[in-house]
Amino acid sequence: MRRFAWILLILVDLLIFRSGNAFAQKITLTVDLTDASRNIFHERLVIPAKPGPMTLVYPKWIPGNHRPSGPIANLVGIKFYAGSSDLVWERDPIDMYAFHVNVPPGVQQIEASMDTTTTTDSAGSTGAAASSNVLDLNWNQVVLYPQNANSDEVQFVASVHLPSGWEFGSALPVARTSGDTVDFSPVSLTTLVDSPLIAGSHYRKIELTGAGEGPLHVIDLVSESDAGLAMSPADRTAYHNLVLETGALFGARHYNQYHFLYTLSDQVSHHGLEHHESSDNSVAEHTLIDSGLHLLEADLLPHEFVHSWNGKYRRPAGLATRNYQEPMVGDLLWVYEGLTQYLGDILAVRSGLRSAEEYREDLAATAAVLDHRAGRTWRPIEDTARSVQILRLAGSGWQNWRRGLDYYSEGSLIWLEVDTKLRQQTNGRKSLNDFCRAFHGGQSGPPLVVPYRFDDVVKTLTDLTAYDWAALLKNRTTATVQHAPLEGIGTGGWKLVYTEKPNLLIQAAERERKSLNANYSLGFGVSDGGVLDDVIPGSPAYTAGIGPGMRLVAVNGRRWSKDVLREALRASKNTETPIELLVENRDFFKTYSISYHEGEKYPHLERAEGDDLLDKIIAPIAKP
């Protein structure tokens, strides 16, 4: 019996400390956010340890970014202690995210102190994470954990000290608050990283769930001013409708409560990042009160909300890793992001955040971009998904030829085709609504991850109606063809056309970004300063010899402006004279002659023959 007990103790010890896994004990994390306005956070961790070599790691592969985006360069001032004694540490020579320390005899815990600068790449997007009035804390920025540990099995007890008088929003369960200090309940590292926190001196909380409507749903808003928090009654109704529509669509909720974290600021990075019980969203300060900004961002919260089901609950197996150091495989991002893009656009209309016309204008703009994407002739969208880690931060120059994160937008066109084909094959008895309920529904309850593979998607579709879904989806995601998959638009009873009338979404983007979209006429987009952000291969400008990064100086002998270029395009229809563009290429100037005579061109959807399935797709499905 003694020998058995001794073996049992060894096994227990291995379970606790194997490969540095300290899941049986808790890591204490304290984050001082009082210096947030200077874009620096201060952290202190108390980490269970045992004597001998120990390796701690900083999260590298960040969920939602699908790439090794952990901002390791922002981690500074690192020091380790055992009691009052400093410990020597060494960064791994190969893995920049790993730190080696030797734990002295008799020591059961070590401490780590460090700072996190937050001026760049701090929330999955480049740009600051804090200003004088707001901050955005992503916990992956401020933690270390034992190498090789399963993130579900590492426990954290976290607390934050906020700037004086600031209020916060987070889905992380709160144990207690005392003044500006917030202590959170113990959670796994998985839950901690999945539960960001926003805070600000201007804060507003809006509850969206009525009596008997299920789990609590909250919008937590922070802004640079009280004016930025001025959500209209119409928007409040729309976001309440969004909660109802997702319930009707999926039939289950895989969270205990849900927080839309919404930062409105011109001083911090703008992004949307999904989490299981919340989403971290940041937009311009006046988005809620500026019609153009409101139109452009109307699908943001619906998109990130959908991810709670599609991406967090049902997750491609290649993205369902056991910790934040294991590489992710993004082959199925056209489902993870493409289907979410499709559903987010639809829910924006079903909930009342956009009109039917605005939906069609957005769809037309998406279809036009992809139908002019020269890079599709050599790179299928599956490769854009696999290449996310090299494409996400690539610049706009030559994007049309290189391709970008097209698994979002082209994925949405593929799912439109699937939706219309389901409706067509079943005479309207089945649709993608049924797929969502079957694939993403199940039992409501706390957060859960259910991985899937391509065959699981095909099986669910086949259960709805017999069709060679595998062939269709493989062809759409792996083929290299000249034109975008517009079959869903055609089957939906519409067609893509180009007219001189401005597209509503493109017009709003031009106004807000101080740019001009001449992609479908001359073949380039141009900033307010005249810089050509990209040139489409095969377009009139490309054929003439113009490339991205050059700067437009004059049009037909007159100093360039958006009005001057538009006038030249309109006049081109009534003359055989080429358009003359004086262009600066670094220190050299050259005039390019472009034979173009078709005026301004903007994409729209025009009603065609057949049943108007698009109108049925965007119709609300929640019962009043």
Secondary structure as GFF3:
##gff-version 3
##sequence-region A 1 624
A	DSSP	alpha_helix	2	17	.	.	.	ID=ss1
A	DSSP	three_ten_helix	18	20	.	.	.	ID=ss2
A	DSSP	beta_strand	26	32	.	.	.	ID=ss3
A	DSSP	three_ten_helix	36	38	.	.	.	ID=ss4
A	DSSP	beta_strand	40	48	.	.	.	ID=ss5
A	DSSP	beta_strand	52	57	.	.	.	ID=ss6
A	DSSP	three_ten_helix	72	74	.	.	.	ID=ss7
A	DSSP	beta_strand	75	82	.	.	.	ID=ss8
A	DSSP	beta_strand	85	87	.	.	.	ID=ss9
A	DSSP	beta_strand	89	91	.	.	.	ID=ss10
A	DSSP	beta_strand	98	103	.	.	.	ID=ss11
A	DSSP	beta_strand	109	117	.	.	.	ID=ss12
A	DSSP	beta_strand	134	137	.	.	.	ID=ss13
A	DSSP	three_ten_helix	139	141	.	.	.	ID=ss14
A	DSSP	beta_strand	145	146	.	.	.	ID=ss15
A	DSSP	beta_strand	155	161	.	.	.	ID=ss16
A	DSSP	beta_strand	167	170	.	.	.	ID=ss17
A	DSSP	beta_strand	174	178	.	.	.	ID=ss18
A	DSSP	beta_strand	181	184	.	.	.	ID=ss19
A	DSSP	beta_strand	187	188	.	.	.	ID=ss20
A	DSSP	alpha_helix	189	193	.	.	.	ID=ss21
A	DSSP	beta_strand	197	200	.	.	.	ID=ss22
A	DSSP	beta_strand	202	207	.	.	.	ID=ss23
A	DSSP	beta_strand	216	223	.	.	.	ID=ss24
A	DSSP	three_ten_helix	227	229	.	.	.	ID=ss25
A	DSSP	alpha_helix	233	250	.	.	.	ID=ss26
A	DSSP	beta_strand	257	264	.	.	.	ID=ss27
A	DSSP	beta_strand	271	274	.	.	.	ID=ss28
A	DSSP	beta_strand	278	283	.	.	.	ID=ss29
A	DSSP	alpha_helix	291	297	.	.	.	ID=ss30
A	DSSP	alpha_helix	300	306	.	.	.	ID=ss31
A	DSSP	beta_strand	314	316	.	.	.	ID=ss32
A	DSSP	three_ten_helix	317	319	.	.	.	ID=ss33
A	DSSP	alpha_helix	333	336	.	.	.	ID=ss34
A	DSSP	alpha_helix	338	351	.	.	.	ID=ss35
A	DSSP	alpha_helix	356	371	.	.	.	ID=ss36
A	DSSP	three_ten_helix	374	377	.	.	.	ID=ss37
A	DSSP	alpha_helix	381	386	.	.	.	ID=ss38
A	DSSP	alpha_helix	388	391	.	.	.	ID=ss39
A	DSSP	alpha_helix	399	402	.	.	.	ID=ss40
A	DSSP	alpha_helix	406	425	.	.	.	ID=ss41
A	DSSP	alpha_helix	432	440	.	.	.	ID=ss42
A	DSSP	beta_strand	450	452	.	.	.	ID=ss43
A	DSSP	alpha_helix	454	464	.	.	.	ID=ss44
A	DSSP	alpha_helix	469	478	.	.	.	ID=ss45
A	DSSP	alpha_helix	487	491	.	.	.	ID=ss46
A	DSSP	beta_strand	494	499	.	.	.	ID=ss47
A	DSSP	alpha_helix	504	513	.	.	.	ID=ss48
A	DSSP	beta_strand	515	518	.	.	.	ID=ss49
A	DSSP	beta_strand	524	527	.	.	.	ID=ss50
A	DSSP	beta_strand	532	535	.	.	.	ID=ss51
A	DSSP	alpha_helix	540	544	.	.	.	ID=ss52
A	DSSP	beta_strand	551	555	.	.	.	ID=ss53
A	DSSP	beta_strand	558	559	.	.	.	ID=ss54
A	DSSP	alpha_helix	562	571	.	.	.	ID=ss55
A	DSSP	three_ten_helix	572	574	.	.	.	ID=ss56
A	DSSP	beta_strand	579	585	.	.	.	ID=ss57
A	DSSP	beta_strand	588	594	.	.	.	ID=ss58
A	DSSP	beta_strand	602	607	.	.	.	ID=ss59
A	DSSP	alpha_helix	613	617	.	.	.	ID=ss60
###
